[in-house]
Amino acid sequence: MKLPLLRDKAAGTKTDMHFDGDDMTIVSEQRVDNILDHNKRQANDWKAGSQIGHTQRHHQKVAEIPAGLYYELVAKLGEPKHNLAAWRRWLNDADNRFFRSTGGTV
C-alpha cells in the first residue's frame, strides 16, 4: 500500500510512505528535468572572461544540484566548504556536466 505524504508541484517533489507487511519505507522523488533545462540555458548564456573587470562580483553560481542529490553528496563528500577538491572533481566529471550552469571547469 502507498500513502502520499507530501507533494510540491513547484519543486517537482513528492514523498510517499510504502507499507509492505510489517515493513514501512518512505520514498522521496524529485523531477530534475526543469533544473537541467535551466542549467543548460545558463551554460549557453555564459561567456568566458565575463568576470574580468568585475571586481565586486566575488561569487559566481557554477551549478544547481537537486536537493536530494545534494544531501546524498554531502553524506558522501562532506560539506563543500570542508572538501572543495572533491566537489570540484564531482562537478568537473563529464557525467555530471548537466548540473553545471557555466562552461569550462570549476
VOVOZA-861209 format. One record per residue: residue in three letters; x negated, y negated, z negated of N, C-alpha, C, O, CB in turn. Coordinates in steps of 0.05 Angstrom, whole numbers, plus 32768, in hexadecimal, padded with zeros to 4 digits. Glycine has a CB too. Example, Ala and Ser with C-alpha at 12.3 -4.5 7.8 and 13.67 -1.06 7.14 Angstrom:
REM VOVOZA-861209
PT resn   nX   nY   nZ  caX  caY  caZ   cX   cY   cZ   oX   oY   oZ  cbX  cbY  cbZ
PT  ala 7EF8 8072 7F64 7F0A 805A 7F64 7EF8 8042 7F64 7EE3 8042 7F57 7F1E 8059 7F4B
PT  ser 7EFF 802D 7F72 7EEF 8015 7F71 7EFE 7FFF 7F63 7EF4 7FE9 7F5F 7EE6 800C 7F8E
END
This chain:
REM VOVOZA-861209
PT resn   nX   nY   nZ  caX  caY  caZ   cX   cY   cZ   oX   oY   oZ  cbX  cbY  cbZ
PT  met 7FEF 8017 8000 8000 8000 8000 7FEE 7FE7 8000 7FD9 7FE7 7FF4 8013 8000 7FE8
PT  lys 7FF7 7FD2 800E 7FE8 7FBA 800F 7FF9 7FA3 8005 8011 7FA0 800C 7FDF 7FB4 802D
PT  leu 7FEE 7F92 7FF3 7FFB 7F7C 7FE7 7FEC 7F62 7FEE 7FD5 7F5F 7FE6 7FFE 7F7F 7FC9
PT  pro 7FF8 7F50 7FFD 7FEA 7F36 8004 7FE7 7F25 7FEB 7FFA 7F22 7FDB 7FFA 7F27 8019
PT  leu 7FCE 7F1B 7FE7 7FC9 7F09 7FD0 7FC7 7EEC 7FD8 7FD6 7EDB 7FCD 7FAF 7F12 7FC2
PT  leu 7FB6 7EE6 7FEB 7FB1 7ECA 7FF3 7FB0 7EC8 8012 7FA7 7EDA 801F 7F97 7EC0 7FE8
PT  arg 7FBB 7EB2 801C 7FBA 7EAC 8038 7FB2 7E8F 803B 7FBF 7E7E 802E 7FD5 7EB3 8047
PT  asp 7F9F 7E89 804C 7F97 7E6D 8051 7F93 7E6A 806F 7F7E 7E71 807A 7F7D 7E64 8042
PT  lys 7FA8 7E61 807D 7FA7 7E5F 809A 7F92 7E4B 80A4 7F85 7E50 80B8 7FC2 7E57 80A6
PT  ala 7F8E 7E35 8095 7F7B 7E21 809D 7F5E 7E2D 809D 7F4E 7E27 80AF 7F7C 7E09 808A
PT  ala 7F58 7E3C 8088 7F3D 7E48 8087 7F3C 7E63 8095 7F26 7E6E 809A 7F35 7E4C 806A
PT  gly 7F53 7E6E 809D 7F53 7E88 80AB 7F4D 7E9F 8099 7F41 7EB3 80A2 7F40 7E87 80C2
PT  thr 7F54 7E9D 807F 7F4E 7EB2 806C 7F67 7EC0 8062 7F7C 7EB4 8061 7F3E 7EA7 8054
PT  lys 7F64 7ED9 805B 7F79 7EE8 804E 7F6D 7EFC 803B 7F58 7F08 8040 7F8B 7EF6 8063
PT  thr 7F7A 7F00 8025 7F72 7F12 8010 7F89 7F25 800A 7F9F 7F1C 8004 7F67 7F04 7FF7
PT  asp 7F84 7F3F 800A 7F98 7F53 8005 7F8E 7F66 7FEF 7F76 7F6A 7FEC 7F9F 7F63 801E
PT  met 7FA1 7F71 7FE0 7F9B 7F86 7FCD 7FA5 7FA0 7FD8 7FBD 7FA2 7FE0 7FA8 7F7F 7FB1
PT  his 7F94 7FB4 7FDA 7F9B 7FCE 7FE4 7F9C 7FE3 7FCE 7F8A 7FE4 7FBD 7F87 7FD7 7FFA
PT  phe 7FB1 7FF3 7FCE 7FB4 8008 7FBA 7FB3 8023 7FC8 7FC1 8027 7FDC 7FCF 8005 7FAA
PT  asp 7FA2 8035 7FBE 7FA1 8050 7FC9 7FA0 8063 7FB1 7F8B 8069 7FA6 7F87 8053 7FDB
PT  gly 7FB7 806C 7FA9 7FB8 807D 7F91 7FB2 806D 7F78 7FBF 8059 7F73 7FA5 8096 7F93
PT  asp 7F9D 8075 7F6A 7F94 8066 7F52 7F80 8051 7F59 7F78 8041 7F47 7F89 8079 7F3E
PT  asp 7F77 804F 7F72 7F62 803C 7F79 7F6F 8022 7F83 7F84 8022 7F90 7F50 8048 7F90
PT  met 7F62 800C 7F7C 7F6B 7FF1 7F84 7F53 7FE3 7F91 7F3D 7FE3 7F85 7F77 7FE1 7F6D
PT  thr 7F57 7FD8 7FA8 7F41 7FCA 7FB6 7F4C 7FAE 7FBF 7F62 7FAC 7FC9 7F37 7FDA 7FCF
PT  ile 7F3B 7F9A 7FBB 7F42 7F7F 7FC5 7F31 7F79 7FDD 7F18 7F7B 7FDC 7F3E 7F69 7FAF
PT  val 7F3E 7F72 7FF3 7F30 7F6E 800D 7F35 7F51 8016 7F4C 7F48 8018 7F39 7F82 8023
PT  ser 7F20 7F42 801B 7F22 7F27 8026 7F17 7F27 8042 7F03 7F32 8048 7F13 7F13 8014
PT  glu 7F26 7F19 8054 7F1E 7F17 8070 7F1F 7EFA 8078 7F2F 7EEA 806E 7F30 7F28 8082
PT  gln 7F0D 7EF2 808A 7F0D 7ED7 8094 7F08 7ED7 80B2 7EF5 7EE5 80BB 7EF8 7EC5 8086
PT  arg 7F18 7EC9 80C1 7F13 7EC6 80DE 7EFD 7EB2 80E2 7EFD 7E9D 80D5 7F2E 7EBD 80ED
PT  val 7EEA 7EB9 80F2 7ED3 7EA7 80F6 7ED1 7E9C 8112 7EBF 7E8D 8119 7EB9 7EB6 80F0
PT  asp 7EE4 7EA3 8124 7EE3 7E99 813F 7EE3 7E7A 8141 7ED6 7E6F 8152 7EF9 7EA5 8150
PT  asn 7EF4 7E6D 8130 7EF4 7E50 8130 7EDA 7E44 8127 7ED2 7E2F 8131 7F0C 7E46 811F
PT  ile 7ECD 7E50 8113 7EB3 7E47 8109 7E9E 7E4A 811F 7E8E 7E38 8124 7EAB 7E56 80F0
PT  leu 7E9E 7E61 812D 7E8A 7E66 8142 7E8E 7E53 8159 7E7B 7E49 8165 7E8C 7E83 814B
PT  asp 7EA7 7E4E 8161 7EAD 7E3B 8176 7EA3 7E1F 816F 7E98 7E11 8180 7ECB 7E3A 817D
PT  his 7EA9 7E16 8156 7EA0 7DFC 814D 7E81 7DFA 814D 7E76 7DE6 8156 7EAB 7DF6 8130
PT  asn 7E74 7E0F 8144 7E56 7E0F 8144 7E4C 7E0D 8161 7E38 7E00 8166 7E4C 7E29 8137
PT  lys 7E59 7E1B 8173 7E50 7E1B 818F 7E53 7DFF 819B 7E41 7DF5 81A9 7E60 7E2F 81A0
PT  arg 7E69 7DF1 8195 7E6D 7DD6 819F 7E58 7DC3 8193 7E4D 7DB3 81A2 7E89 7DCC 8198
PT  gln 7E52 7DC6 8179 7E3E 7DB5 816D 7E22 7DBB 8178 7E12 7DA8 817D 7E3E 7DB9 814F
PT  ala 7E1C 7DD4 817D 7E01 7DDB 8188 7DFF 7DD0 81A4 7DE9 7DC8 81AC 7DFE 7DFA 8188
PT  asn 7E15 7DD0 81B4 7E14 7DC5 81CF 7E10 7DA6 81CE 7E04 7D9B 81E1 7E2D 7DCC 81DE
PT  asp 7E1A 7D99 81BA 7E18 7D7C 81B8 7DFD 7D73 81AC 7DF5 7D5C 81AE 7E2E 7D71 81A6
PT  trp 7DEF 7D86 819F 7DD5 7D80 8192 7DC0 7D79 81A7 7DBF 7D85 81BC 7DCC 7D97 8181
PT  lys 7DB0 7D65 81A1 7D9A 7D5D 81B3 7D7F 7D5E 81A3 7D7E 7D54 818D 7D9E 7D40 81BE
PT  ala 7D6B 7D6A 81AF 7D51 7D6B 81A2 7D47 7D4F 819E 7D49 7D3D 81B0 7D3D 7D7B 81B4
PT  gly 7D3B 7D4A 8187 7D2F 7D30 8181 7D44 7D1B 8177 7D3D 7D04 8174 7D22 7D25 8199
PT  ser 7D5C 7D24 8171 7D71 7D11 8168 7D6B 7D06 814D 7D76 7CF1 8145 7D8C 7D1F 8168
PT  gln 7D5A 7D12 813D 7D53 7D08 8123 7D3C 7CF3 8124 7D38 7CE4 8111 7D4A 7D1F 8111
PT  ile 7D2E 7CF1 813A 7D18 7CDF 813D 7D22 7CC2 813B 7D35 7CBB 814A 7D08 7CE3 8157
PT  gly 7D17 7CB2 8129 7D1F 7C96 8126 7D35 7C92 8113 7D3C 7C7C 810C 7D27 7C8C 8140
PT  his 7D41 7CA8 8109 7D57 7CA6 80F5 7D4C 7CAC 80DA 7D4F 7CC2 80CF 7D6F 7CB9 80FC
PT  thr 7D3F 7C98 80CE 7D31 7C9D 80B4 7D44 7CA1 809D 7D3B 7CAB 8088 7D1E 7C85 80AE
PT  gln 7D5D 7C9A 80A0 7D70 7C9D 808A 7D80 7CB7 808B 7D90 7CBC 807A 7D83 7C85 8089
PT  arg 7D7C 7CC6 80A0 7D8A 7CE0 80A3 7D78 7CF6 8098 7D6A 7D03 80A7 7D92 7CE5 80C1
PT  his 7D7A 7CFA 807E 7D68 7D0E 8072 7D73 7D2A 8073 7D64 7D3D 8070 7D64 7D06 8055
PT  his 7D8C 7D2D 8078 7D99 7D47 807A 7DA6 7D4A 8095 7DB2 7D37 809F 7DAD 7D4B 8063
PT  gln 7DA4 7D62 80A0 7DB2 7D68 80B9 7DBE 7D83 80B6 7DB1 7D96 80AE 7D9E 7D66 80D1
PT  lys 7DD7 7D85 80BE 7DE5 7D9F 80BE 7DD8 7DB1 80D3 7DD5 7DA9 80EA 7E03 7D9C 80C3
PT  val 7DD0 7DC9 80CB 7DC4 7DDC 80DE 7DD5 7DF5 80E3 7DD0 7E03 80F6 7DA8 7DE4 80D4
PT  ala 7DE9 7DFA 80D1 7DF9 7E12 80D4 7E13 7E0F 80C5 7E15 7E00 80B2 7DE9 7E2B 80CB
PT  glu 7E26 7E1F 80CD 7E3F 7E22 80BE 7E44 7E40 80BC 7E47 7E4E 80D0 7E57 7E13 80CB
PT  ile 7E45 7E4A 80A3 7E48 7E66 809E 7E62 7E6B 808F 7E68 7E5C 807C 7E2F 7E71 808D
PT  pro 7E72 7E7F 8097 7E8B 7E85 8089 7E85 7E8B 806B 7E71 7E96 8065 7E9A 7E9D 8096
PT  ala 7E98 7E83 805A 7E94 7E85 803D 7E8D 7EA2 8034 7E7B 7EA6 8024 7EAC 7E7C 802E
PT  gly 7E9C 7EB6 803E 7E97 7ED1 8036 7E7B 7EDA 803D 7E6D 7EE8 802D 7EAB 7EE4 8043
PT  leu 7E72 7ED4 8055 7E57 7EDB 805D 7E42 7ECC 804D 7E2D 7ED7 8046 7E53 7ED5 807B
PT  tyr 7E47 7EB2 8047 7E34 7EA2 8038 7E2F 7EAF 801D 7E18 7EB2 8014 7E3F 7E86 8034
PT  tyr 7E45 7EB7 800E 7E41 7EC3 7FF4 7E34 7EDE 7FF5 7E26 7EE6 7FE3 7E5C 7EC5 7FE5
PT  glu 7E39 7EED 800B 7E2B 7F06 800F 7E0D 7F01 8013 7DFD 7F10 8008 7E37 7F15 8028
PT  leu 7E06 7EEC 8022 7DEA 7EE5 8026 7DDD 7EDB 800D 7DC5 7EE0 8008 7DE7 7ED1 803C
PT  val 7DEC 7ECC 7FFC 7DE1 7EC2 7FE3 7DDA 7EDA 7FD1 7DC5 7EDA 7FC4 7DF5 7EB0 7FD4
PT  ala 7DEB 7EEE 7FD1 7DE6 7F06 7FC1 7DCD 7F15 7FCC 7DBE 7F20 7FBC 7DFE 7F19 7FC1
PT  lys 7DC9 7F14 7FE6 7DB3 7F23 7FF2 7D99 7F12 7FF2 7D84 7F1D 7FEB 7DBA 7F2A 800F
PT  leu 7D9B 7EF8 7FFA 7D83 7EE8 7FFD 7D7D 7ED5 7FE6 7D67 7ECA 7FE3 7D85 7ED8 8017
PT  gly 7D91 7ED0 7FD6 7D8F 7EBC 7FC1 7D99 7EA1 7FCB 7DA0 7E9E 7FE3 7D72 7EB9 7FB7
PT  glu 7D9A 7E8D 7FB9 7DA2 7E72 7FC1 7D8F 7E67 7FD6 7D77 7E6B 7FD5 7DA4 7E5F 7FA8
PT  pro 7D9A 7E57 7FE9 7D89 7E4C 7FFE 7D72 7E3B 7FF2 7D5B 7E3C 7FFD 7D99 7E3B 8011
PT  lys 7D77 7E2B 7FDD 7D62 7E1A 7FD2 7D4C 7E2A 7FC4 7D36 7E20 7FC0 7D6F 7E07 7FBE
PT  his 7D52 7E43 7FBD 7D3E 7E54 7FB0 7D2F 7E67 7FC3 7D1A 7E71 7FBC 7D4B 7E63 7F9A
PT  asn 7D3A 7E6B 7FDA 7D2E 7E7E 7FED 7D31 7E73 800A 7D3D 7E80 801B 7D3A 7E9A 7FEB
PT  leu 7D27 7E5C 800F 7D2B 7E4E 8028 7D1F 7E5E 8040 7D2B 7E5E 8055 7D1E 7E33 8027
PT  ala 7D09 7E6B 803C 7CFC 7E7A 8051 7D0E 7E91 805B 7D10 7E95 8073 7CE1 7E86 8048
PT  ala 7D1B 7E9F 8049 7D2D 7EB5 8051 7D45 7EAB 8060 7D4E 7EB7 8073 7D35 7EC6 8038
PT  trp 7D50 7E95 8057 7D67 7E89 8065 7D5F 7E7F 8080 7D6F 7E82 8093 7D72 7E71 8054
PT  arg 7D48 7E73 8083 7D3E 7E6B 809E 7D3B 7E83 80B0 7D43 7E82 80C7 7D23 7E5C 809B
PT  arg 7D2F 7E99 80A6 7D2D 7EB1 80B6 7D48 7EBB 80BF 7D4C 7EC2 80D6 7D1E 7EC7 80A7
PT  trp 7D5B 7EBB 80AD 7D76 7EC4 80B4 7D83 7EB2 80C9 7D8E 7EBC 80DC 7D88 7EC5 809B
PT  leu 7D81 7E98 80C5 7D8D 7E85 80D9 7D7F 7E86 80F4 7D8C 7E83 8108 7D8C 7E69 80CE
PT  asn 7D65 7E8B 80F4 7D56 7E8B 810D 7D57 7EA6 811C 7D4F 7EA9 8133 7D39 7E85 8108
PT  asp 7D62 7EBA 810E 7D66 7ED5 811B 7D7A 7ED2 8132 7D8F 7EC5 812F 7D70 7EEA 8106
PT  ala 7D73 7EDD 8149 7D84 7EDB 8161 7DA0 7EE6 815C 7DB3 7EDC 8168 7D77 7EE9 8178
PT  asp 7DA3 7EF9 814B 7DBE 7F05 8146 7DD0 7EF1 8137 7DE8 7EF4 8138 7DBB 7F1E 8135
PT  asn 7DC4 7EDD 8129 7DD4 7ECA 8119 7DD5 7EAF 8126 7DDD 7E9C 8118 7DC8 7EC8 80FD
PT  arg 7DCD 7EAC 813F 7DCC 7E92 814C 7DE7 7E84 814E 7DE8 7E6C 8150 7DC0 7E95 8168
PT  phe 7DFC 7E93 814D 7E17 7E88 8150 7E20 7E78 8137 7E33 7E68 8138 7E2B 7E9E 8155
PT  phe 7E11 7E7B 8121 7E17 7E6C 8109 7E09 7E51 8108 7E10 7E40 80F8 7E10 7E7C 80F0
PT  arg 7DF5 7E4E 8119 7DE6 7E34 811A 7DF6 7E1F 812A 7E03 7E26 813D 7DCA 7E38 8127
PT  ser 7DF4 7E07 8121 7E02 7DF1 812E 7DEF 7DDE 813C 7DF7 7DC9 8147 7E14 7DE1 811B
PT  thr 7DD6 7DE5 813D 7DC2 7DD6 814C 7DB1 7DE9 815D 7DB2 7E01 8159 7DAF 7DC6 8139
PT  gly 7DA3 7DDE 8170 7D92 7DEF 8181 7D77 7DF2 8173 7D73 7DE9 815D 7D8E 7DE2 819D
PT  gly 7D65 7DFF 8180 7D4A 7E03 8175 7D49 7E16 815E 7D5B 7E28 815B 7D3F 7DE8 816C
PT  thr 7D36 7E13 814D 7D33 7E24 8135 7D36 7E13 811C 7D33 7DFA 811D 7D18 7E32 8135
PT  val 7D3C 7E20 8106 7D40 7E13 80ED 7D25 7E12 80DF 7D23 7E07 80C8 7D55 7E21 80DB
END
